[in-house]
Amino acid sequence: MNKGRKISGGKYVKNRKKKLYESAGQRRVVKKGEEKRKTQKTRGGNKKIVMLRAKFVNVKLKDKISKMEIKNVLETPSNRFLARQNIITKGTILETAHGKVRVTNRPSQEGIVNGVLIG
C-alpha cells in the first residue's frame, strides 16, 4: 500500500494550507508542583489564564468547597503514561489527605483545578 495515494496511484493534494485560526496552539501541560500560571491573549482581545503547575485542588464536599493539597497523581484514564509524569488532565485521579479526587475541569484551559471526592 502506498501511503497517501489514491487506489489508482495518484497523489492526494491539499486544496489549501491551514489558516492561522485553524492552527493548533502550543501544548500546555499541567504538572504537580508549586503553583504557576501564565496569562495568554486569545481571540477577540480576551485573556485566558493558563495553569502550568498545580499544588492545590478545589474539592466539592456536599455543600461547601474545600481547598486540598495534591499529594500524588494516581491514574489518568485517557493515558496511563501521563500519571507517571505527574501530569494533570480532566478525569485524572489525584491523592489528597481526604482521599481520592477526580478532576472535573480542564486545568490547562481554565487556570484552576476542580474535583470531586470518589469512594
C-alpha positions as CSV (number, residue, x, y, z in Angstrom):
1,M,0.0,0.0,0.0
2,N,1.3,3.4,-0.9
3,K,0.7,5.8,1.9
4,G,-1.2,9.0,0.9
5,R,-2.1,7.7,-2.5
6,K,-5.3,7.0,-4.3
7,I,-6.2,3.5,-5.4
8,S,-5.1,4.5,-9.0
9,G,-1.7,5.5,-7.7
10,G,-2.3,9.3,-7.9
11,K,-1.4,11.7,-5.0
12,Y,-3.9,13.3,-2.7
13,V,-3.2,17.1,-2.9
14,K,-4.4,19.5,-0.2
15,N,-6.6,22.2,-1.6
16,R,-5.1,24.9,0.8
17,K,-2.9,25.4,3.8
18,K,-4.3,26.0,7.3
19,K,-5.4,29.4,8.3
20,L,-3.9,31.0,11.4
21,Y,-7.1,30.4,13.4
22,E,-7.1,26.8,12.4
23,S,-3.6,26.0,13.6
24,A,-3.1,24.2,16.9
25,G,-1.7,26.3,19.8
26,Q,1.2,25.4,22.0
27,R,0.6,22.2,24.0
28,R,0.1,23.1,27.7
29,V,0.9,20.5,30.3
30,V,-0.2,20.9,34.0
31,K,2.2,19.2,36.4
32,K,2.1,18.6,40.1
33,G,4.3,21.2,41.8
34,E,4.5,24.8,43.1
35,E,1.6,26.9,41.7
36,K,2.5,28.6,38.3
37,R,0.1,30.3,35.9
38,K,0.5,32.3,32.7
39,T,-1.8,34.8,31.0
40,Q,-2.3,34.3,27.3
41,K,-4.0,36.6,24.8
42,T,-6.9,34.9,22.9
43,R,-9.1,35.8,20.0
44,G,-11.1,39.0,20.3
45,G,-8.7,40.7,22.6
46,N,-9.6,38.5,25.6
47,K,-7.3,36.8,28.1
48,K,-7.0,33.2,29.2
49,I,-5.3,32.2,32.4
50,V,-3.3,29.1,31.7
51,M,-2.1,26.8,34.5
52,L,1.4,25.2,34.2
53,R,1.8,23.7,37.7
54,A,-0.7,22.9,40.4
55,K,-0.3,22.3,44.1
56,F,-4.0,22.5,45.3
57,V,-7.3,21.1,44.1
58,N,-10.8,22.6,44.9
59,V,-12.9,19.7,46.1
60,K,-16.7,19.9,46.4
61,L,-17.8,18.4,49.7
62,K,-21.7,18.1,50.0
63,D,-22.5,21.9,50.3
64,K,-19.1,23.6,50.6
65,I,-15.8,23.7,48.6
66,S,-12.6,22.8,50.3
67,K,-9.0,23.5,49.1
68,M,-6.8,20.4,49.4
69,E,-3.1,19.8,48.7
70,I,-2.3,17.3,45.9
71,K,-0.1,14.5,47.3
72,N,0.2,12.4,44.2
73,V,-1.2,11.7,40.7
74,L,-2.6,8.2,40.8
75,E,-4.0,7.5,37.4
76,T,-5.2,9.1,34.2
77,P,-7.9,7.2,32.3
78,S,-7.1,8.8,28.9
79,N,-3.4,7.9,29.0
80,R,-1.6,5.8,31.7
81,F,1.8,7.4,30.9
82,L,0.6,10.9,31.9
83,A,0.2,9.7,35.5
84,R,3.8,8.6,35.7
85,Q,4.9,12.1,34.7
86,N,2.6,13.7,37.3
87,I,0.5,15.4,34.5
88,I,-3.0,16.6,35.5
89,T,-5.8,16.5,32.9
90,K,-9.6,16.2,33.0
91,G,-10.6,12.8,34.6
92,T,-7.2,12.4,36.4
93,I,-7.5,10.8,39.8
94,L,-5.4,12.6,42.5
95,E,-4.5,11.6,46.0
96,T,-5.2,14.1,48.8
97,A,-5.3,14.0,52.6
98,H,-9.1,13.3,52.5
99,G,-8.9,10.5,49.9
100,K,-9.1,10.2,46.1
101,V,-10.3,13.1,44.0
102,R,-11.3,13.0,40.3
103,V,-10.6,16.2,38.3
104,T,-13.8,17.6,36.7
105,N,-12.4,20.5,34.7
106,R,-9.7,21.2,32.2
107,P,-6.9,22.9,34.2
108,S,-4.8,23.8,31.2
109,Q,-7.7,25.8,29.8
110,E,-9.1,27.4,33.0
111,G,-6.2,28.0,35.3
112,I,-7.6,26.2,38.3
113,V,-8.1,22.5,39.3
114,N,-11.6,21.4,40.5
115,G,-12.6,17.9,41.5
116,V,-15.0,15.7,43.4
117,L,-14.3,13.0,46.1
118,I,-14.6,9.4,44.9
119,G,-15.0,6.3,47.1
